[in-house]
């Protein structure tokens, strides 16, 4: 049995060209080789295949029956190799029917998804988006398990195989029913009753206050982000939430946004994806859309 490792792919290219041209001179001209180089390559092929392959008749190199048997499979194999190593075609969103999977929280969906969807639909009307609820602790596992193509959020953990691209930063403000229209003081904040979005009656705000030897009165916790502004508008509850979310919640509602009377760290929002998908043409296009349209509109500082 012939050792395939001894085969030079260029020999097959020369063989295919010879089958078309039936001339070592013309084959050399087409491939940029000398006639002697083509002849030497044919000699190697004859030795490897144990067949003359081409026989000179009337100033033409006529293929043998063995050569006729080989040309079909060899041409098909060369075509497959060429296809495999050819440059990746550019993604054409206008012709695409692809479904992209994006992991988000309700916060990131609320402040970024409308812009992203608009950008995607402007590029291709038949593209679909499947949004999955992925919180910060699930980002890396969801990407590793191929549950999503991209996550929008932020995880304090790192993964060497994942690429993180910052989209924007957000900070924290306080929302309350618009009745007093005055600056929020620490005394007001601590005296008020608070609604906490989450599964427990405390969050990072309480840890910040505790470090300063203070505490607030958390009356209710809810896991539903969208229910919070309704409670604030219809009660005396205060809600501490991201600024961009607060600005959206306050539109058309009797809610005012105030700066917090203490300092608390903001947070980044990033696009996270697996490095093995970095050169996927469709996902490269989607990431460009997210980078362009995934930024919430600039918001004015709270009064």
N, C-alpha and C positions, 0 to 999 in steps of 0.2 A: 504494500500500500504506500502511495506517495505521501510524503510529509508535507502538509499544507504550509508549514512554517517556511519551507524552502521556496515558496512561491512569492514572486515579486508582482505586486498589482500592476506595475507598468508593463509587464509582459502581456497581461490580458488586454490592456489598452492597445498595445501594438498589434496583437492578434486581431482585435475587432477592427482596427483601421485597415489592416492588410486584407481582411475579408471584404471590405468595401472598395479598396483601391486596387487590389491584385498587383501591387507594384511596391517594391522596397523603396524605390526613389520617391514616389509620390507620398508613401507613408511617412518617410523621413521629413519631407517638406512640410506636411501637415502637423507633425508632432515636434518639429524643431530638432530633428535628429539627423545624424549623417547616415548614408546608406549602409556603411559598415556597422554602425551601432544597431540598426534595424536587423541586419543579417545576423549579428551576434545574438540578439534577443531571440530571433527565430530559432537559432541553434539551441539555445537553452530550453525553449519550449519543446522542441522536437525530442530533446533528451528526457525532459520531465514527463512528457506524454507518450513517449515511445511511438511516435508517428511522424511521418514526413510533413504533414499538415498542408504544405504547398509544394506543387510540382510545376516546373517551368514548361509551358507549352505555347509555342507561337508567340513569343515575347510577352507572355502573361503568366503570372503565378496563379495556378489553378488549385483551389482547395481540394483536399482529399475527402473521402466520405466521413472520416473521423472529424475533420475540421467542420464539415457541414453539421455534424451532430452537436458539436460544441458551441457553435456561434449563438444559438438561441439562449441556452442557460447562461453563457458568459455575458452576453449583452444585457440580459435581465439582471444579473448580479451586479454588473457595473452601474446600471441605472439605479439600483437600490442603494449602492454605496454613494453615488452622486447625490441622491435625494437625502440620504442621512446626514451628509456633511455640508449640504447647501445652507446658505444663510437663512435664518428663520424669517419667514414672511412677516412683514409689518401687519399689525392688527388693524383691521378695518371695522370700526364700531358700527358703521352704517349697514354693513352686511351681516353683523353678528347676531346670533340668537343665544348667546352665552348667559348663564346664570352665575352671578358672583355672590359669594357668601361673606357677609360682613358681621363680625362680632361687635356688639355695642352694649352699653347700659342704657337705661331710659334717659339718663342725663345727656350722654353723648348723642343719642338719637335725636333728642329734643332740640339740641342746639346746632347740630351739623347735618342731619339727614336730609332736610328739605333742600339745602344747597347742593349736596352731593347728588341727589336724585335729579335735580334740574340739570346739572352738568352731564350726567349719564344720559338722560333722555334727549338732550340736545345733540349728543353724539350718535346715539343709535336707539331708535324707537322700539326695537325688538329685544333689547337687552333687559334682563330681569335681575332683581336684587333680592336675596333672601337674608333678612336681618335676624340674627340670633342673639339672645340675651346672654352675654358673657360678661361677668364682673371681673374686677381686677385680679382676683386670686385664680381665675380660670383662664386667663389670657394665654399663658405659655402652654398649658396642657391642651387647650382647644386647638392651637396652632400645630403642636406636635402630633396630635391625633387626627389632623386633617379634617377637623370639624368646620373650619372656616378658612377663607383665603387671606383675610386681613382682619385685624382687630383695631378698633379705635377706642382708646382709653389709656390707662397707664398702670403699670405694675411696678412696685418697688423692687421686685426680684429681677434678675437678669438671666439671660440664656444666650450662650455663645453662638448658637445657630440662628438666632432671631435678630432681625434688623429693626431698629427703633428710629422713627423720624418724627421729630417734634412738630406738632401742628399749631398749638397755641398754649397759653397759660391762662388760668382763671384764679380768682381769689374769692373770699367769702364776704357776704354782706348780710344784713338783717332785713326781713320783710315783715311789715305789720299793717294793720288796717289804717287807711289814710284818714286819721281823725285829728292828730295833734300838729302835724306839719312842723316839727321842730327837730333839732339835732338830738340824736340818741345818746344819752349819757350812760355811764356804767351803772349808776343808781337805777335808772329806768330799766336797763337790760336785766339786772339781777332781780328786780322786783316783779318783773313780768312772768307770766306763764308761757311755757315754750312747747312747740310741737317738734318732735325729732323724726326725721325720715330715716327709717331703719328698723331693725328687728328688736332693738333694746332701747331703754330710756336714757341712753347716754351715747356720746360719740367723741370725736377728736376735740370738739369745742370744750366739752366738760373736762378733758384732760388738760387743756391749756389753762382753763380757769383754776383747776385744782393746784397746778404748779404755782399759781399766784395766791393760793390760799382762799379762793372764792368758789362759789357754786351757784348754779341757777336752778330754777324750779321747772323741771321737765314734767309736763302734765300728761302728755300722750305721745306715743311713738306709733308710726304707721309705715308699713313697707312700701306704700304706694306713693310715688313721687307726685303724680298728677292730682291726688286728693288734697295735698298740702295747701295750695293756694285757696281752695274753697274754704277750708277751715280758718285760714288767716283772715279772709275777707269777711267771714260771717261770725267772727269772735274777736276776743282781745288777745289771742295767742300770737306769739312772735315765732318767726321761722328763720333760722340761719342756714343759708344755702349759697351755692356758687352764683357769682354776679351775673353771668350770662343767662343762667336759668331764671334768676330773679327778674331780670329785665323782660324776659319772654312771659313769665307768669303775670307780671304786672300790667301787661298790655290789655287795655279795656276793662281792667278790674279796679276796684276801689282799694288799691294796695300801694303803699309807698315803700321805697327802698332807702335804707340808711346805712352809712358806714358803721362798722363795728367799733365800739369804744375801747377795744383792745386789739393787740396785734396777734394775728394768726397766719400761719404759712399758707401760701397759695399752692397750686398743684399744676403739673403739666398734663396736657392731653396729647397723645402721640398715636401714630399709625405704626402697628407692629405686624411683621410678617416673617415667614421663614426664608432664610437665605437661599434655599434651593429653588424658590419661586422668583428670585430677583430678576431673572431674564425672561420670564413668561411674558410674551408681547401683550396679551390681554390685561394681565395684572399690572404691567408697567403703565398702560394707558389708564387703568382705574386709579392707580396711585397718583398719577398726575391730576386726575379729576379731583380726588380727595384733597390733594395739596392745594389746589386752586379754589375749590368750592367748599372745603371742609372747615374753613375758618368762619366762625360766627362774625357777623358784622361788628365793627368797632362800636363799643357802647360808651356813652358818656359816663363820667363818674357820678356816683349817686350823690344826691344833694346833701 
